[in-house]
Every structure is written in structure tokens, then in C-alpha cells.
């Protein structure tokens, strides 16, 4: 494996890892720790999908000699969205390959995007000098419209379907739950309870295994959105979030810290802790406007392994339907 930093005029690749196999190379367009946080189903699900891609690749380009000159670049979005770009093929087979891939089970993406490529080029040999790293024309076209370099996530946000919950991408055992009055969406486990409580500049939604209307829940997720942070606290949204996380880190047993990363219009930062009898992930989000969001996913320690994947799936919620408020209307609460 080798890691390189590749600057482009309009496209910013944070890091690329290249794994050379016997007959192809795997190119990763994002740091490995980001990928591990986003991709569900484990290594086996990713490996199975790579086998599917290889099969379709060989089916569409049966000549070994021709295939060594080509690459298939994959973009995966929230749920099981997938899109393919075949580079250096004699004909444009992007849509055909994408259609074939969508007949199969792609890895579950918990949040954000995941991009990788299978390339016939051996990047550990002199062959690499004749074939630059695979960057689809569609990616470059999106990037060139921007005034500054953009990360892969922002490219895929344009090129992949905008609806994060196409019906076929809803995993078994989940339903789409609207987060009103903002029109957001979250995947709620079937049989779990939903409640909301809003007032003033604060909004609160709870998805829980137990009915939280009659007693405190033990397993679930709470999402809180705060508007007017600077006026109410004297802090910027980022300062509000980082001080919240610091207070939690100082008073709990920290298991994992999640560094800042872009997630759509928001910046996200979080922490995984053990707090009393509970295992909890605190995630904070902020953006340029005076808004901050805190999500709290937790369950008793002894049940964490049972529910951690559930929380990861729920963690890809869409909080606000931006199109609904594009005309400047305000939500009622």
C-alpha cells in the first residue's frame, strides 16, 4: 500500500491509498479512518461488493489486455446509493455498469460518501507513468465550477441522488420517520417510538425503544437543535459544541474521539463515552448560520454491541428539508 497527496487545480483529494492485488489495484479516495466510520457491514460486505464489481467489469470488458487500461470508479452515498464511472473504455458504459451494480447489494453507507476504484493499472510498476490516477471527467466538471478546490464528498453530493432514503435503500427493519416541523428524515427501527418537543429557539426529537412519554427511555437517540446560539450563550456555534464535548470528556470515560469533518453544510465532531451505566455517542454539528445540533445515542453498556449498528444507521439523519424553506418561510413550532 502507498499513500500519496494529489493536488489538482480544482479537485482536492485529501489522501489516496492504493492496494495492489494480483490482477488489479484498489484506489481509495478518502482517508481510511473516515471510510471505516462511514461504511457499515464490515470488511466482508465491502469485499463481496468488490467481487461483484470485478465480475461486471470482466463481463463488460472481457479482454484482459483492454481491461488493464481501464478503471471503474465507484461513488457510494447514504444508504445503498451507487454510481459508476468507467474510464478509458472504448465506449461509454457508465450507465450500463451502474444499472448492473444496482441489482446487487452494495455496502451500507451510514453517512456521507465513500469512493473507491478498481483499476487494471499496476500502480506499483512502471505502467503507472502512462496512466494517471483515475479521476472521472464528471468529477472534474463539477469541481471546475467552484472557485477553490473541493473535497470528494462535495463532488459526490452533486453527482449522486439527493434523496437520502430511496425506498429500495431503506434497510429491512426500518421505516422513514419525518422530523417535523423541519421536514427532516431519519431511519427509525420498526416498533420504536417517536416523540418531539419544541419551544422557542430549541427543537427536540427522540427515537427510542421504550415509550418515553411515560418514563425515561434506556435505549434510543435524542436530537436537539439550537438556534440563536450567540445571542443565548455568547459563544459561536462551534465554541458551543466544543465546550459541550469537553465537559462530557472531563466527566466521563472516553472511548473514542471523532475529529471534525464536513458533513454536507454542517461540520461534525463527536465523542464516544461510558457514562454511569450507559454507553453513549455524543455528536455535535454546526454551520455558518447561528445553529448548533447535538445528537445523543445511548443504551446500557451491556447492550451496546446489540444496538451500535442501529445507532450508526440512525446517525445519518437529514435534519432539515432545505427545499421546504428555500423561499424564506419559517417553521412553525
N, C-alpha and C positions, 0 to 999 in steps of 0.2 A: 504494500500500500504506500502511496505517496500523497502528501498534502501540498497544494500549491495555492497561492493567492493570484487570481487572474483579474486584472483591471481591464475594463472595456470603456470606450468613450461614454456610452450611455447605460451600460449594464454593470451592476456591482455584484460580483459573486463573492460572498463572504469567505467561503472556503470550499475546496473541492477535494474529495478523497477518491482515489482510483484504485480499484481492486482488480488485478489481472488474473483472470481464470485461464483455463486451458485453451478455450476457443473464442473468448470474448472478454471484454473489460466492463466493469460496472463503475459508472461515474456518479458520484453523489454531489449535489449542488448546494448542500447545506451542511453545517457542522453536525457531526454525529450525535452530540448530546441533544441538539434540537430535534433531530429525527426520532430519537428514542422516546422523547416526551410526547411526540405527536402521533406516532404510528401504533395502533393497537393490534392485538392479535399475536404479538410476539414474532420472533425471528422466523418461526416455521411458516406463518402466514405470508410473510414477505418472500421467503424462499419459494413457496408454492406459486406465488404470483409471478416471480421471475421465470419459473419453469413454463408458465402459460405464455408469457411474452416471448420466450425463446421459441416455443412451438409455433406461434403465429408468425414470428419473424422468419423462421425457416419455411413456413408454408407459403408466405408471400414472396420471399426471395430465396428460392430453393438452391441457387448456385452458391456454393461455398466461396468461390472467388469473388462474386459480386457482393456477398454479404460482408466480407472483410472490409469493404469500402463504405459500409453503411452504419448508421446508428439509429436506434429507436429511443427517443427522449420521451419520458413519461411525466405528466403532471397529475398529481392526485390531490383532491380537495376534500373538504369536510364530508364525513360520511363515507361514501364509496364512489365519489366522482372521479373520473379518469379521462384523460385526453392524451393522444399520442401524436408525435411528430416524427416522421421517418426521413432521415437526412441522407442525401446523396443517392437516393433511389432514382432509377431511370424514369419512373412515373410517380405521380402524386398519389400515394396510397394512405395518406393521413387519416381520412375519414373511414376508410375501409378497416384499417387496423384498429382505430378507436372503437368502431362498431363491434368488431370481434372481441375486443377486450371487455367491453361492457356486458358481454354474455357470461362472463366469468366473475368470480368473487375476488375483488381487489381488496387490499388491506384496508381496515377501518382507520380513518384519519380522525383523531379526537378533536383536533383544532388546527387551524392554519392550513399549510400546504406541505407537500412532500414531493420533491423532484429528483429523478434519477434517470440514467440512460444505460442501455446495453449497447456496446459498440463492438464492431468487428475489428476495430483497430487495436493492435497491441501497443499500449502506451508505455510499455517497458522496453520497447525496441526502437530501432531507427525509423520504423514505419510511422511513428507519431509525428515526425517532422513534416510529413506530407499531408497530414490530416489534423487540423486544429481541433480543439475540444468542441464537442457538439453543442452549439447554441442555435436553436431554431430561428428562422427568419421572422416568424411570428413574434418571438420574444423581443428580437431587436427592433421590430416595427413599433411595438408598444413602448419600449424604452426610449426610442429616439424622439418620442413626443414629449418627453419630460425634460426639464431644464437642468437636472442633475442626475447622477447615477441612481438607479433604483435597485432594490434587492429582488431576488427571485419571487418572494412572497407577493410583492406588488404586481409583478408581471402576471403571475397565475391568477391573481384576484380579478384581472381583466379578462383572461382567456378562458377560465372555467365558469360553468354555470353559476349565476349569482344566488339561486335559491339553495340554501344550505341543506334543505330537507326534501329533496325529491322523494316521492312516495316510495320508490323502489330502493332508496338508500336508507330508509328507516330500519334499523336492525330489529330482528324478531324480539318481541317482548317489550317494545317501546311504542309510545304514541307521541305525536306532536302536541305540545301544550303551548298555547299563546300566553304571552306575558303582557297583560293589559295594565294600564291603558296605552302602553308604548308600542304595542304590536310586535313585540319580540317573540322569539320562539326558543323552546328548549325541548329536548327529548326526555319525556317523563316515563319511568318504568310503569308498565301496566299494573294497576292496583294500588299505586302510590297516590298520596293526597296532594292537592294543590290549594294554596291559600295566598292571599295578597292583602297588604295593609299599607295604605298610602296616606300621607298627610304633609302639607306644607311643601318644603323642598326635598322631601325624602320619599322614596318608593321602596317597597319590600315585598319579595316573593319567596315562598317556601314550597319546596317539593320534598315530601317526607314519606317514609314508610308507614309511620304512625299518624293518626289523626291529630294534628297539632291544635285543633280548635278546642279540644277538651283537656289536653295535658301536654307537657313539653315532649317533643319528639326526641328519639335517640339516634335515628339514622336518617340523614337527609341533607339537603342543600338549601342554604339561605342566600339570597342575592339582594343586596342593598345598593341603591343608587342615591347619591347625594348631589344636589345642585346648589349653587351659590356657596361653594366651599370657602373661597377667600373672604367673603363677607361674614360668613358664620364662624370661621375659625382663625382668620388672619394668616392662613397658610395657603400655598398653591396646592392644586390637586395632587401633584407629585409629592410635595412635602407632607401632605395629609396622609397619603398612602404609605410612604416610607416610615413615617413616625409610628403609624399603626403597626406595621410589621416589626419594627424594632421593639416596641412594647411587648408584642407577643413573643418575640425571640428571647427577651430578657426574663420572661415569666414562665416559659415552658421548656420542654426538652426538644431541641431542634433536631430533626431527622435529615431534612433536605432543604436547601435554599434554591429557589428558582430565580435566575438572574433576569434583568429587564429584557424584554423582547417586544417587537412590534406585533400587534395582532389587529389587523385592519386599521381603523382610525385610532385605536387605543394602544397604549403601552401597558404591558402586563408585568407584574413582579409578584412572587409568592413565596410561601414557606410551608413546609410540612412539619407537623409537630405532634408530640404526645402531650396532652393537657388533661391532667387528672385521669379519669378512666377512659378518656376518648382519644382517638387518632383523628387528626384534623388537617385539612389543607386550607390555608387562608390564601386567597388570590386577590390582588388589588389591580385595578385598571384606572387609567386616567388618560385624558386627551387635552388638546389645546384649549377647548372651552372649559368653563368652570364646573366640571363634572368629575366625580370620582365614584368608582364602583368597588364593592367588596363582596366576594363570594366566600361562603364558609361551607365546606363539605366535610361531614364527620360521622363517625359511628363508634361504638365501643371498641377498644383495642382488639378484643378477641374476634371481632367480626370484620376487621379491616380487609383481610385477604379476600373475603367473600364479596365485598362491595367496592373495592378500589377501582375496578374496571367500570362499574356503574357510574362512579363519580367522574371518571375520565370522559365517558361518553356524554354525560350531562354537562361537563365543563365547556363544551363547545357551543354554549348557548349564544343566540343572537339577541341582544338586549333591546334594540330599537329598530323599528322599521323606518329607515331614513326616508323612503319614498312617501310614507304617510304624512310626514311633517315637512316635506320639501317646500310646501307653499307658505311655511312660516307659522302654521297653526300650532297651538299649544295643547298638550294633552290635558284632559280633564281628570281631576282626582280629588 
